[in-house]
Amino acid sequence: MKISYVKAIMMLLILISLLGTSCSDIVEEKRHPNIVYILADDLGYGDVSSYNTASKIKTPNIDQLASEGMSFTDAHSPSSVCTPTRYGIITGRYCWRSRLPQGVLRGYGKALLETEQTVSSLLQDNGYTTGVVGKWHLGLDWVLKEEFKDSINTKTVSANEYGMVTQMNGDWVDFTKKPTDGPLNHGFDYSYILPASLDMEPYCYLENDILTEIPDEHTLGNDLDTESYATGAFWRPGRVTKSFDFYEVLPKFISQGKKFVDVHANDKNPFFLYLPLAAPHSPWVPKPNYEGSSGAGQYGDFVQMVDDQVGDFLKSLEETGVSDNTIVIFTSDNGPFWKPDFIERFDHKAASIYRGMKADAYEGGHRVPFIVRWPEKIAAGSKSNFKTTLTNLMATCAEVLGVTLNEDSAEDSQSILPVLLNDRNNMEKEIPIVHHSSRGHFAIRKGDWKLIEKRGSGGFSTPAVVEPQEGEPLGQLYNLAEDPSETTNLYNDRPELVKELLVELDGIRAR
């Protein structure tokens, strides 16, 4: 009897141990990963040294992230300028489907997000604590003073005009009142934001949609030495808060991002942090200790400061102990503002071998670094040439969660989870990608082929628009496998392919 009793106790202990391990595994399996999405602003494909060994800029921290995760070599922003890309990331839709057919909003622009389901609301509805820290640039619906409320009739004024090119300014806004459509209206539990780009008024911060300080002072702007020193510390005139410091914006966002992670690292529920930096977009404001640290002037120095700040954030994430169960995504909202004379002056190709720059339909306008780290899930140091675009975040998150998206949302989003996990059994064929320039030029990428509907860059590179003469090609067609720098236009040589791609593009636009 004694022997049997001892055996029974031992068997019971073994069973409890096995059950405990099993339950732990089940709990671990059910806990979704934290997600951190770091979006640089105007960072070029060729700025990151792991993407361009000839870069005159050192990016050891971003390179380290790449060595620990997967780097995509054919990733694209949905637009080659700011606002439309941010709209695409948050909604999984191309921005030209919205009321902003081209261009960007300004700091007083009307709120653009109109969809019920966003990536933040999707994650929030599935138990995530969600936060955004950084450059918003999707409009806020500022409350106007009574005397100006009838000055803008939003039913007759186009989206491009409202908050972009009208006479509207800070004198119209009642800053004592909370804007009516900020991040908290779209699935974020917490927000700490700059309204738009760092070169656009108002220069201020809002925490949870409430101004931290009233912008009741005025800056004359800073346009000193623009031509001779590659835009330098340029910003537009306008309203600014008394304590606002352009040189401290990047460190402040990193600090606030770290605080968000620290607060929620040990929560029962996972967290999602969208961290859209306002750098290295102009103004180029590296701190004094970075001056001359790169081989690409003030811009390169600022990029190296971005790299250090990203490294500081990632180190802090590691110290919280949640890094192993956190997906970190690092990318850029579009290509770099890097003109041909900058390339000549510094011998630095911010867009690498690719033609054009920010705002263009050419590759330099929208081909971006894209790195994803998920320890023990994504093979360290791996690379992928899968063609992806930043609208794919929403569908990817849905597959991570194992949920279905609303039928009327994210129509331009494809999950890349099987690519990340190297799950060849479930890997789908790439869907065609649409590119969109600042002037509204459409382009479509399918396989090795890229069709641009019109002639010219459609953006900042000259000529932006070309009116074809009789017999000249109406648009542009390039084989990127053979001609990645888009030097040979095959539009007139492949009429059947042009027709096929135009039909495909029209189908996507009509979807």
C-alpha positions as CSV (number, residue, x, y, z in Angstrom):
1,M,0.0,0.0,0.0
2,K,2.8,2.4,0.9
3,I,4.6,1.8,-2.5
4,S,1.3,2.3,-4.4
5,Y,0.7,5.5,-2.5
6,V,4.1,6.9,-3.3
7,K,3.7,5.9,-7.0
8,A,0.3,7.6,-7.1
9,I,1.8,10.8,-5.6
10,M,4.6,10.8,-8.1
11,M,2.3,10.2,-11.0
12,L,0.1,13.0,-9.8
13,L,3.0,15.4,-9.6
14,I,4.2,14.4,-13.1
15,L,0.6,15.0,-14.4
16,I,0.4,18.4,-12.7
17,S,3.8,19.3,-14.2
18,L,2.7,18.2,-17.6
19,L,-0.6,20.0,-17.4
20,G,1.2,23.1,-16.1
21,T,3.6,23.1,-19.0
22,S,0.7,22.6,-21.4
23,C,-1.4,25.4,-20.0
24,S,1.6,27.7,-20.0
25,D,2.2,26.9,-23.7
26,I,-1.5,27.5,-24.5
27,V,-1.4,30.9,-22.7
28,E,1.8,31.8,-24.5
29,E,0.3,30.7,-27.8
30,K,-2.9,32.8,-27.2
31,R,-1.1,35.9,-26.1
32,H,-0.8,38.1,-29.2
33,P,2.5,39.9,-29.9
34,N,3.0,43.5,-29.1
35,I,3.4,45.6,-32.2
36,V,5.7,48.6,-32.7
37,Y,5.5,50.5,-36.0
38,I,8.3,53.0,-36.5
39,L,7.8,55.3,-39.5
40,A,10.7,57.6,-40.5
41,D,9.8,60.7,-42.5
42,D,11.5,61.1,-45.9
43,L,14.2,58.6,-45.2
44,G,15.7,57.2,-48.4
45,Y,16.3,53.6,-49.4
46,G,19.9,54.4,-50.0
47,D,20.4,56.2,-46.7
48,V,20.4,53.0,-44.7
49,S,23.8,51.4,-44.9
50,S,22.5,47.8,-44.8
51,Y,20.6,48.7,-48.0
52,N,23.4,50.7,-49.6
53,T,27.0,49.9,-48.7
54,A,28.1,53.0,-50.5
55,S,26.0,55.2,-48.2
56,K,27.8,58.2,-46.8
57,I,25.6,57.9,-43.7
58,K,26.2,55.4,-40.8
59,T,23.1,53.7,-39.5
60,P,24.4,50.9,-37.1
61,N,21.2,50.6,-35.1
62,I,18.9,50.2,-38.1
63,D,21.4,47.8,-39.5
64,Q,21.3,45.8,-36.3
65,L,17.6,45.6,-36.5
66,A,17.9,44.3,-40.1
67,S,20.4,41.7,-38.9
68,E,17.9,40.5,-36.3
69,G,14.9,40.4,-38.7
70,M,13.8,40.4,-42.3
71,S,14.7,43.2,-44.8
72,F,12.4,43.7,-47.8
73,T,14.2,44.9,-51.0
74,D,11.1,45.7,-53.0
75,A,8.9,47.5,-50.5
76,H,6.9,50.7,-51.4
77,S,5.0,53.5,-49.8
78,P,1.5,53.8,-51.3
79,S,2.3,57.5,-52.1
80,S,5.4,59.4,-52.5
81,V,4.4,62.1,-50.0
82,C,3.4,62.3,-46.4
83,T,-0.4,62.4,-45.7
84,P,-1.5,59.8,-48.3
85,T,0.9,57.2,-47.0
86,R,-0.2,57.8,-43.4
87,Y,-3.8,57.3,-44.5
88,G,-2.8,54.1,-46.3
89,I,-1.0,52.7,-43.2
90,I,-3.9,53.4,-40.9
91,T,-6.8,52.3,-43.2
92,G,-5.4,49.7,-45.6
93,R,-6.7,51.9,-48.4
94,Y,-5.1,54.0,-51.1
95,C,-5.6,57.7,-50.2
96,W,-6.8,58.6,-53.7
97,R,-10.0,56.8,-52.7
98,S,-10.5,59.5,-50.0
99,R,-11.5,63.1,-50.5
100,L,-7.7,64.0,-50.9
101,P,-7.0,63.0,-54.5
102,Q,-3.4,64.3,-54.5
103,G,-1.0,66.4,-52.4
104,V,-0.9,66.7,-48.6
105,L,-2.8,68.4,-45.8
106,R,-1.4,71.3,-43.9
107,G,-1.5,71.8,-40.1
108,Y,-5.0,73.2,-40.1
109,G,-6.4,70.7,-42.7
110,K,-9.7,69.0,-42.2
111,A,-9.5,65.5,-40.6
112,L,-9.1,62.9,-43.4
113,L,-9.9,59.5,-41.8
114,E,-13.5,58.5,-42.7
115,T,-13.4,54.7,-42.4
116,E,-15.0,53.0,-39.4
117,Q,-12.3,50.3,-39.1
118,T,-8.6,51.3,-38.8
119,V,-5.6,49.2,-37.9
120,S,-5.7,50.8,-34.4
121,S,-9.5,50.1,-33.9
122,L,-8.9,46.6,-35.2
123,L,-6.2,46.0,-32.6
124,Q,-8.1,47.8,-29.9
125,D,-11.2,45.7,-30.5
126,N,-9.1,42.6,-30.0
127,G,-7.7,43.5,-26.7
128,Y,-4.7,45.7,-27.5
129,T,-3.8,49.0,-25.7
130,T,-3.1,51.3,-28.6
131,G,-1.0,54.5,-28.8
132,V,0.4,56.9,-31.3
133,V,3.4,59.1,-30.6
134,G,4.7,61.4,-33.3
135,K,3.7,63.2,-36.5
136,W,0.0,62.8,-37.2
137,H,-0.6,64.7,-40.5
138,L,-4.1,63.4,-41.0
139,G,-6.0,66.5,-40.0
140,L,-7.6,67.3,-36.6
141,D,-10.8,69.3,-37.3
142,W,-9.8,72.3,-35.3
143,V,-12.6,74.3,-33.8
144,L,-13.0,77.7,-35.6
145,K,-13.8,80.9,-33.8
146,E,-17.4,82.0,-34.2
147,E,-16.5,84.9,-36.6
148,F,-14.8,82.5,-39.0
149,K,-17.2,79.6,-39.0
150,D,-18.9,80.7,-42.2
151,S,-15.7,81.6,-43.9
152,I,-15.1,78.1,-45.1
153,N,-18.0,76.1,-46.5
154,T,-16.7,72.6,-46.5
155,K,-19.4,71.5,-49.0
156,T,-18.1,73.7,-51.7
157,V,-14.4,73.9,-50.9
158,S,-12.3,71.0,-52.1
159,A,-10.2,68.9,-49.8
160,N,-7.0,70.3,-51.4
161,E,-8.1,73.8,-50.6
162,Y,-9.4,73.3,-47.1
163,G,-6.3,73.6,-44.9
164,M,-3.9,73.6,-47.8
165,V,-4.0,76.6,-50.1
166,T,-6.8,78.8,-48.6
167,Q,-6.0,81.9,-46.5
168,M,-6.9,79.9,-43.4
169,N,-4.4,80.4,-40.5
170,G,-4.1,80.2,-36.8
171,D,-6.1,83.4,-36.3
172,W,-9.2,81.4,-37.3
173,V,-8.7,78.7,-34.7
174,D,-10.1,78.6,-31.1
175,F,-7.1,76.9,-29.5
176,T,-8.9,76.8,-26.1
177,K,-11.2,74.1,-27.5
178,K,-10.3,70.5,-28.2
179,P,-10.2,69.5,-31.9
180,T,-13.2,67.3,-32.7
181,D,-11.5,64.6,-34.8
182,G,-8.2,63.4,-33.5
183,P,-6.5,60.0,-33.0
184,L,-8.7,59.1,-30.1
185,N,-11.6,59.0,-32.5
186,H,-9.9,56.3,-34.6
187,G,-9.0,53.5,-32.2
188,F,-6.1,55.0,-30.2
189,D,-6.2,54.9,-26.4
190,Y,-3.4,57.3,-26.1
191,S,-1.8,60.0,-28.3
192,Y,1.0,62.5,-28.2
193,I,1.3,64.2,-31.6
194,L,2.6,67.0,-33.7
195,P,-0.3,68.1,-36.0
196,A,1.6,67.9,-39.3
197,S,5.1,68.1,-40.6
198,L,7.8,69.9,-38.6
199,D,8.0,72.6,-41.2
200,M,4.2,73.4,-41.0
201,E,2.4,75.5,-38.4
202,P,1.0,75.2,-35.8
203,Y,4.2,74.2,-34.0
204,C,2.7,72.5,-30.9
205,Y,2.0,69.2,-29.2
206,L,-1.4,67.6,-28.4
207,E,-1.7,64.9,-25.7
208,N,-4.9,62.8,-26.0
209,D,-6.2,65.4,-28.5
210,I,-5.7,68.3,-26.0
211,L,-3.0,71.0,-26.6
212,T,-0.2,70.7,-24.0
213,E,0.4,74.5,-24.5
214,I,-1.4,77.2,-26.5
215,P,0.5,78.3,-29.7
216,D,0.1,82.0,-29.0
217,E,3.5,83.1,-30.2
218,H,4.7,83.5,-33.8
219,T,7.8,82.4,-35.7
220,L,8.9,84.2,-38.8
221,G,10.1,80.9,-40.2
222,N,13.6,79.9,-41.1
223,D,14.7,79.9,-44.7
224,L,18.3,80.8,-44.2
225,D,21.0,79.6,-46.7
226,T,18.5,77.2,-48.4
227,E,20.2,77.0,-51.7
228,S,23.8,76.7,-50.5
229,Y,23.2,74.2,-47.8
230,A,20.6,71.7,-49.0
231,T,17.4,73.1,-47.3
232,G,19.0,73.3,-43.9
233,A,16.8,74.1,-40.9
234,F,13.8,75.3,-43.0
235,W,10.4,75.8,-41.5
236,R,7.4,78.0,-42.5
237,P,6.2,81.1,-40.5
238,G,3.3,80.6,-38.2
239,R,2.0,80.0,-34.7
240,V,4.3,78.3,-32.2
241,T,4.1,77.6,-28.5
242,K,6.5,79.4,-26.2
243,S,8.5,76.3,-25.2
244,F,8.6,74.6,-28.7
245,D,12.1,73.6,-29.7
246,F,12.6,72.2,-33.2
247,Y,15.8,70.5,-32.1
248,E,14.0,68.6,-29.4
249,V,11.1,67.2,-31.3
250,L,12.8,63.9,-32.3
251,P,14.1,63.2,-28.8
252,K,10.7,64.1,-27.3
253,F,8.9,61.6,-29.5
254,I,11.4,58.8,-28.6
255,S,11.0,59.7,-24.9
256,Q,7.2,59.6,-25.1
257,G,7.3,56.3,-27.0
258,K,9.5,54.8,-24.3
259,K,7.1,55.9,-21.6
260,F,4.2,54.3,-23.4
261,V,6.1,51.0,-23.6
262,D,7.2,51.2,-20.0
263,V,3.7,51.8,-18.7
264,H,2.2,48.9,-20.7
265,A,5.0,46.4,-20.8
266,N,3.6,44.4,-17.9
267,D,0.0,44.7,-18.8
268,K,-2.2,41.6,-19.2
269,N,-3.0,42.8,-22.7
270,P,-0.6,43.4,-25.6
271,F,0.1,46.9,-26.9
272,F,0.4,48.6,-30.3
273,L,2.6,51.7,-30.6
274,Y,2.5,53.6,-33.9
275,L,5.6,55.8,-33.7
276,P,5.7,58.1,-36.8
277,L,8.8,60.3,-36.5
278,A,9.0,63.8,-37.9
279,A,12.6,63.2,-39.1
280,P,14.7,63.3,-41.2
281,H,12.1,65.5,-43.0
282,S,12.9,69.2,-43.0
283,P,13.9,71.1,-41.0
284,W,17.2,69.3,-40.8
285,V,17.9,69.9,-37.1
286,P,20.7,67.6,-35.8
287,K,22.0,68.5,-32.4
288,P,25.4,70.2,-32.3
289,N,27.2,67.0,-31.4
290,Y,26.1,65.5,-34.7
291,E,27.5,68.3,-36.9
292,G,29.9,66.9,-39.4
293,S,29.4,63.3,-38.3
294,S,28.3,62.0,-41.7
295,G,29.5,62.4,-45.2
296,A,26.2,63.8,-46.4
297,G,26.0,67.3,-44.9
298,Q,23.3,68.5,-42.5
299,Y,20.8,65.9,-43.8
300,G,23.2,63.0,-43.2
301,D,24.0,64.2,-39.7
302,F,20.2,64.3,-39.0
303,V,19.8,60.8,-40.3
304,Q,22.5,59.6,-38.0
305,M,20.7,61.3,-35.1
306,V,17.5,59.4,-36.2
307,D,19.5,56.2,-36.1
308,D,20.8,56.8,-32.6
309,Q,17.3,57.7,-31.4
310,V,15.8,54.6,-32.9
311,G,18.6,52.6,-31.2
312,D,17.8,54.3,-27.9
313,F,14.2,53.3,-28.2
314,L,15.0,49.7,-29.2
315,K,17.4,49.4,-26.2
316,S,14.7,50.6,-23.9
317,L,12.3,48.0,-25.4
318,E,14.8,45.3,-24.7
319,E,15.2,46.4,-21.1
320,T,11.4,46.0,-20.5
321,G,11.8,42.3,-21.1
322,V,9.0,42.2,-23.8
323,S,11.2,42.4,-26.9
324,D,11.0,38.7,-27.6
325,N,7.2,38.9,-28.1
326,T,7.2,42.2,-29.9
327,I,6.9,42.7,-33.7
328,V,9.0,45.7,-34.6
329,I,8.5,47.3,-38.1
330,F,10.8,50.0,-39.4
331,T,10.1,51.9,-42.6
332,S,9.7,55.3,-44.2
333,D,6.7,57.2,-45.5
334,N,8.3,57.9,-48.9
335,G,11.6,58.5,-50.6
336,P,14.1,61.2,-49.7
337,F,14.1,64.9,-50.6
338,W,17.5,64.7,-52.3
339,K,18.0,66.7,-55.5
340,P,20.6,65.9,-58.2
341,D,22.8,68.7,-57.1
342,F,22.8,67.2,-53.5
343,I,24.0,63.9,-55.0
344,E,26.8,65.7,-56.9
345,R,27.8,67.8,-53.9
346,F,28.0,65.0,-51.4
347,D,28.5,61.9,-53.6
348,H,25.6,60.3,-51.7
349,K,22.7,58.6,-53.4
350,A,19.8,58.8,-50.9
351,A,17.6,56.8,-53.2
352,S,20.5,54.4,-54.1
353,I,20.4,53.3,-57.7
354,Y,16.8,54.4,-58.2
355,R,15.6,57.3,-60.2
356,G,14.0,60.4,-58.7
357,M,13.1,61.4,-55.2
358,K,10.3,62.2,-52.8
359,A,7.0,63.1,-54.6
360,D,7.9,61.3,-57.8
361,A,6.2,58.3,-59.5
362,Y,9.7,57.0,-60.2
363,E,11.2,54.4,-57.8
364,G,13.1,56.9,-55.8
365,G,9.8,58.5,-54.7
366,H,8.3,55.4,-53.1
367,R,10.8,52.5,-52.8
368,V,11.6,52.5,-49.1
369,P,13.6,50.4,-46.5
370,F,11.2,48.0,-44.8
371,I,12.5,45.8,-41.9
372,V,10.5,43.5,-39.6
373,R,11.8,41.8,-36.5
374,W,9.9,39.2,-34.5
375,P,12.3,37.1,-32.5
376,E,12.0,33.3,-32.9
377,K,9.4,33.8,-35.6
378,I,11.3,35.6,-38.3
379,A,14.7,34.3,-39.4
380,A,17.4,36.7,-38.3
381,G,19.3,38.3,-41.2
382,S,16.8,37.2,-43.8
383,K,15.8,39.1,-46.9
384,S,12.8,39.1,-49.1
385,N,12.1,40.4,-52.6
386,F,8.4,40.0,-52.2
387,K,6.7,43.2,-53.5
388,T,4.9,44.8,-50.7
389,T,3.3,48.2,-49.9
390,L,2.6,49.9,-46.5
391,T,-1.2,49.5,-46.9
392,N,-0.5,45.8,-46.1
393,L,-0.2,46.4,-42.4
394,M,-4.0,46.0,-41.7
395,A,-4.4,42.7,-43.4
396,T,-1.2,41.4,-41.8
397,C,-2.4,42.4,-38.3
398,A,-5.8,40.7,-39.0
399,E,-4.0,37.4,-39.9
400,V,-1.8,37.7,-36.8
401,L,-5.0,38.0,-34.7
402,G,-6.8,35.3,-36.7
403,V,-9.8,37.6,-37.4
404,T,-11.6,38.8,-40.5
405,L,-11.6,42.4,-41.6
406,N,-14.9,44.2,-42.2
407,E,-16.1,43.8,-45.8
408,D,-16.0,47.5,-46.5
409,S,-12.5,48.2,-45.2
410,A,-8.8,47.7,-46.2
411,E,-9.5,46.8,-49.8
412,D,-5.9,47.6,-50.7
413,S,-4.3,45.5,-48.0
414,Q,-2.7,42.0,-48.4
415,S,-1.3,40.0,-45.5
416,I,2.5,39.4,-45.7
417,L,2.5,37.2,-42.6
418,P,3.3,34.0,-44.6
419,V,6.3,35.8,-46.1
420,L,7.5,36.9,-42.7
421,L,7.2,33.4,-41.3
422,N,8.5,31.8,-44.5
423,D,5.3,29.8,-44.7
424,R,5.4,28.7,-48.3
425,N,2.2,26.6,-48.0
426,N,0.1,29.7,-47.3
427,M,2.1,32.3,-49.3
428,E,-0.1,34.1,-51.8
429,K,1.1,35.7,-55.0
430,E,1.8,39.4,-54.8
431,I,-1.1,41.6,-55.8
432,P,-0.3,44.5,-58.2
433,I,0.8,47.6,-56.4
434,V,-0.4,51.1,-57.2
435,H,2.0,54.0,-56.9
436,H,0.8,57.6,-56.6
437,S,2.8,60.8,-57.0
438,S,2.3,64.2,-55.4
439,R,0.7,65.5,-58.6
440,G,-1.6,62.6,-58.8
441,H,0.2,60.5,-61.5
442,F,-0.7,56.9,-61.2
443,A,1.6,54.0,-61.7
444,I,1.1,50.2,-61.4
445,R,3.7,47.5,-60.6
446,K,3.0,43.9,-61.6
447,G,5.8,41.4,-61.6
448,D,8.9,43.0,-63.2
449,W,6.9,45.6,-65.1
450,K,6.0,49.1,-64.0
451,L,3.6,51.4,-66.0
452,I,3.4,55.1,-65.3
453,E,0.2,56.5,-67.0
454,K,1.8,59.9,-67.9
455,R,5.1,61.3,-68.9
456,G,7.4,63.1,-66.4
457,S,8.0,62.5,-62.7
458,G,4.7,63.7,-61.5
459,G,6.5,65.1,-58.5
460,F,9.6,67.2,-57.6
461,S,12.0,65.9,-60.3
462,T,12.1,67.9,-63.5
463,P,10.3,67.7,-65.7
464,A,7.3,66.9,-63.6
465,V,4.9,66.8,-66.6
466,V,5.7,66.1,-70.2
467,E,3.1,66.7,-73.0
468,P,4.0,64.0,-75.6
469,Q,4.3,65.1,-79.2
470,E,2.8,63.1,-82.1
471,G,4.3,59.6,-82.2
472,E,5.9,59.9,-78.8
473,P,4.8,57.5,-76.0
474,L,1.8,58.7,-74.0
475,G,3.2,57.1,-70.8
476,Q,6.1,55.1,-69.5
477,L,6.8,51.4,-69.2
478,Y,9.9,49.9,-67.5
479,N,11.2,46.4,-66.9
480,L,12.6,46.8,-63.4
481,A,14.4,43.5,-63.4
482,E,16.5,44.6,-66.4
483,D,16.3,48.4,-65.8
484,P,15.9,49.2,-62.1
485,S,16.9,52.8,-62.7
486,E,14.1,53.4,-65.2
487,T,16.3,54.6,-68.1
488,T,14.6,52.9,-71.1
489,N,10.9,53.6,-71.8
490,L,9.3,50.6,-73.6
491,Y,5.8,52.1,-73.8
492,N,5.7,52.1,-77.6
493,D,7.5,48.8,-77.9
494,R,5.0,46.7,-75.8
495,P,1.4,47.9,-76.7
496,E,-0.3,44.7,-75.6
497,L,1.4,44.8,-72.2
498,V,0.6,48.5,-71.8
499,K,-3.1,47.7,-72.5
500,E,-3.1,44.9,-70.1
501,L,-1.6,47.0,-67.3
502,L,-4.0,49.9,-67.9
503,V,-6.9,47.5,-67.7
504,E,-5.5,46.2,-64.4
505,L,-5.0,49.7,-63.1
506,D,-8.5,50.8,-64.0
507,G,-9.9,47.7,-62.3
508,I,-8.2,48.6,-59.1
509,R,-9.4,52.2,-59.2
510,A,-12.9,51.0,-59.8
511,R,-12.8,48.5,-57.0
